[in-house]
Amino acid sequence: PPPAERHVVSTIIPCGMCVEVERWVDPPDMEHFLFKNEFARLRGGQGWIPRFMNGKPVVETVPQPEFRFGSFWFRVQERGGIKVRLGPSKRAPSIKSEDGVYFRFECGEYLRASEVVTFFRRNASIECFAKLYRNRHARLHTGHGEVRPLSSLTVQAEWVQVFGDGELFLEECATEPRIERHRQGWRYNVVLDARVSIRRGPSFEAETVGVSLIGGESVLINERVTGPDDPITWLRLKDGQGWVHNYGRNGESLMIPHSLRHRTKTVGGKPSRPGRDGDEIAYNTIIARLFHSDVPGDSPSKDSRGSRGSKRR
């Protein structure tokens, strides 16, 4: 197949991933062995991982973690936002853009996850991470198999921390939010005599950017987010400045949408609803992948659970 269509199969397990291995027995005088037992065999005979490299441990034995597989929604609680990592560990590298800027989700943003792993120490949970949802990842492992496939351990993924060190970074949602996107954008006007502060994220707890919209100003919005049981809809500015809200804390109207009738397209003689073409699903950032399945209507069951794993890289 063409290079763009080839899938590169990685054999590298990301930092923080837990794997279950076959039991081993160290020699009684292992302090005399420079490298000890250098490798451990993955359960199911899928391969071997090193325990030591150059005499230094590269994995640690941990109590059995809790795994959850399915479709889960979280909302960012950290005021300054959270970084996205390549593995479920604070030691895992953070994802950067080509110009060296860390990729992060801002306070108030909603994230969809396909896997949640919680680590324990002395029977108490100490930290938790969530893997951002991709439909392909969800199909690799659902938590029902006897042995977790190696492909689901080595596939490149994006992880965010849910809690750790006594802090809560993401709050799990009982109900998924309403999220709409439009590549071209909806046009909104600021209500006369109103003033709306632009925030980094869709939350009143998010930091402001130091810029406000004034009455009568017209802007384009490419994303609308409404939380469960929340009368306020948050609007992402298409120019990338940040987020504004359609109602104030006291229920006063601040942003009014224009009619989109002049934006409708005609297909086969019938008007189509704006913003429902393929470009809407993935319009220019990783965010589009987090909330939309690769195949429309194809998503896993809500809450399947697994509990295997004994070594953490």
Residue, then its C-alpha position, 0 to 999 in steps of 0.5 A: p500500500p502507499p506509505a500514507e496508508r501503512h500502519v507502523v507496528s510499534t514494539i515499544i511499551p510507553c512509560g507508565m504502562c502496566v503489563e502482566v508477566e510470568r512469575w520468575v524466581d531470583p537466585p538466593d544470592m542475587e546480590h552477587f549477580l550483576f544483571k540479575n534476571e534481565f528479562a521478564r516474559l509477557r503473559g501469553g508468550q507475546g514477548w519479553i521485556p527487560r527488567f534491567m538495562n546496564g545494571k539499572p532497573v527499568v521496570e517496577t513491580v506494582p500492586q494490581p491496578e484497576f483498569r476500566f475500558g469503554s467510553f468515559w467523559f471528563r472535564v478539566q478542573e485544573r485552572g491552568g489546564i493540563k498537559v497531554r503525555l505519551g504514557p500514563s505516568k508523570r515521567a512520560p514525555s509531554i506532547k509538543s507541537e513542532d514549534g516546541v509548544y506543549f499541547r494542553f487542554e484548558c480548564g473547563e474542556y471536556l475530554r473523552a477517554s477509552e481507558v482509565v487506569t488507577f494505581f494503588r499503594r497500601n490498598a489506597s489509590i495514589e494516581c489515575f490516568a485516562k487514555l484519550y478516546r480513539n475508535r481504533h484504540a477501543r477496538l484493540h482491547t475491550g477488557h474482556g480477553e484473557v490476555r491483553p494484546l501486545s498491540s494495545l499496549t504499544v499503540q501510540a496514544e495520548w494520556v492525561q492525569v485524572f488525579g495524583d498527589g492529593e489533587l484532582f485534575l479531571e472530574e468524571c462526568a455522569t452524562e456526556p456534554r453536548i458538543e457541536r463543531h462547524r468548520q466555517g463557523w457560526r456568527y454571533n453578536v455581542v449584546l449591546d451594552a454588554r462586555v464579555s471576557i475571553r477565557r482560555g477554557p470553557s469555564f468561569e474558573a479558567e484564566t482570562v486572556g486580558v481581552s474582552l468583546i464589547g457590545g455590537e461586536s460580531v465574531l465567528i464561533n467554531e465550537r459550542v459546548t454545553g455541560p449536563d444540566d448547564p443552561i450556559t453554552w460556551l463558545r470557542l472563537k474561531d480566531g483562536q483567542g479563547w472562549v466566551h459564554n452566551y449567558g452571564r452568571n445571573g442568566e443575562s443574555l450576552m451573545i446572540p447567534h445569527s441565522l445560518r440560513h444563508r450558509t446552507k448547501t443544496v444537495g440533490g435539491k434539498p437544503s442540508r444542515p450546515g456543519r455536517d460535512g466530513d470536515e467538521i469531524a476532524y478540522n485541524t487539531i487532535i481535539a476532533r479525534l477525542f469526541h468523534s468515532d473513526v466510524p460514525g455510530d461505532s463506539p464501545s460499551k459504556d463500562s467494561r472492566g479489566s484488572r490485569g497488570s503487574k509491571r509498570r515501565 
